[in-house]
Amino acid sequence: MIHVRRAEVSDAAQIQRVYASVGAYGGSLQLPHPSVEMWQDRLRQSSTNDTLLVAVSDGAIVGTGGLRLETKQRRSHVATLRMGVADSFTGRGVGTALLTELLNLSDNWLHVLRIELTVFCDNAAALHLYKKFGFEIEGTHRAHALRNGRFSDSYSMARLHPQQPLIPTRET
């Protein structure tokens, strides 16, 4: 069973272990060999525009998912999504649990219309997950990032709120 909750500074060592796995840092823009101190600093310096959730299985953190709200006024309806799952937990529902909670948060509590992300074109599992939740490919970033000694392409994907909140009508 996967439990999802907000990340705490005390989670830094376990989050570091998630991103120390080859698939987690290889599928993100993280570098190999992350330090616990780096994660402690990130968690301490988190702003009100950032939400980082962790997926927990049997007391261990096995994945993270986050939303960063845009701060520019004309893009205040947009959030950027980021996720990572420990190699030993891919294909076990961690991404689904995290994305379900992040979309609940964005759709029902944060007034987000559009969620954006980038994903490496060869990350079939992530592409399948994002498409399952309504994300669509909007374009390709050629040679987007250096990964394992090679430049890799990424897709730009986005999802629009499926049922935008309505203003209640006034009864007279």
N, C-alpha and C positions, 0 to 999 in steps of 0.2 A: 504494500500500500504506500502511496506517495502522499505526503502532507506538504502543503505549500504555505509559507509564512514569509514575513518581511525579514530581510537580512539584518544582522546586528554586527557591530564591530567585533564581538567575540567569535564570530563565524569566520574570520579572516583565514585562519589556518586550514579550515575545511574547504573554503572556496579556492584557496591556493592549490589544494590537491586536485580539485576538479580541473583547473586550468593548467595543471602540470601534465595532464594526459594529452597524448599526441593529437587525438581527434578534436579535443576541445580547443586547444590553441591553434591547431591547423585549420579549423573551421571558422575561426574568428580573426581579428586583427591583433590578437595578443601575441607576445613573444614567448619563446620557450623559457623555462626556468623562472617563473614568476616568484617573487618573494612574498612572505607573509606580511612584511612591513609595507610593501606596496599596497596590498589589499587592505591592511589596516588604515592606511592613509586615505585610500579611495572611499572606504566606508565612513570614516570620520568627516571627510570633506563633502559628503553627499549633500546636495541642495534640496530644497522643497520641490524642484522641478524633476528630480530623479526618484524613481522607485526601483528598488532591487529586491526581488523575491528569491527565495531558495526553495528547492525541492528536497525533502528529507525522506529517507527510507531507512527504517530500523535505526534511527538516531543519527544517521550520517547524511551530510549534505552531498547530493548526487547531481545537482544542476542548479543553474541560476537563470533568471530571466528578468529583464528590466525594461523600463520605459523612461525615456528622457523627453520631457515636454519642451517644445520650442519656446524660446524667450522673446523672439522678435514679434511685435504686435500683429503684424499681418500674417504670421504663421502660428499664432497661438492655438490654433485648432489642430495642430500636428504633433505627433509623438514619434520618436524613433525607437524601434524595438531591437533588443539584443538578447541573445540566449547562448548558453553553453551547457553541455551535458557530459558528465564523466564517461569515458570510453566504455567502462564496464556496465553502464546503464543505458546505452543507446538501444532503441527499439523496445523499451520496457515501459513506455507511457509517461516518462518524465517530461518530455517536451509538450505532450498533450496537456498534462496537469498544469504546467507553468503557463502555457499559452491560454488555456481556459480561464485561469485566474487573471492574467494580464488583460485579456479582452473584456472580462466582466468589469474590471476596474476602469478601463478606458471608456467602455460603452455606457456605463451606468453611473460613474462617479467623477470622471475627470473632464467631461465636456470635450472629448477628442473626436474629431470627425475623420481624420486620416492618420493611419499608422504606416510608417515607412521602414524599410530594412534593406540591407544588401546581403546577398548570400552567394557563395562561390557556385559557379555554374555546375560543377561536378558533385555537389553535395545533395545527392538524390534523396536521402532521408529528410533533410531539412526542407527541400523543395516540396516533397510530398506533404509534410506537416503543414507548411504555410498555405499551400493550395487547399488543403482540407478545411482550413479556417477562413477561406475566402480571399486570400492574398492573390494578386495577379502580377505577372511580370510586366513591367513597364519599359524596360530597356536593358541594355547590356553595357557594362563598364569594361572596356577592353584593357588588359594588363592592369587591372585594378590594384593588385597588391602582390608583393613578392612573397612567395610561400615555398618553402623547401627548395630554394635555389632557382625557382622558375616564376615568371609572371603569370598570374592567374586571372581569368575573367570572372566577373561577378554580375549577377542580375540585380537590378533595382526592382523591388516589389513593394506593393502598397495594398492596403485594404481600407475601403471607406466604410464608415459606420453603416450597418445594414438597415437600421431603422432610426433615423435621426430623431432625437427627442422633439416633441411638439410643444408649443405654448398652449396651455389650456384655454379653451374658449370661455368667454365670460357669459354667464347666464344672467339675463335681465329680468 
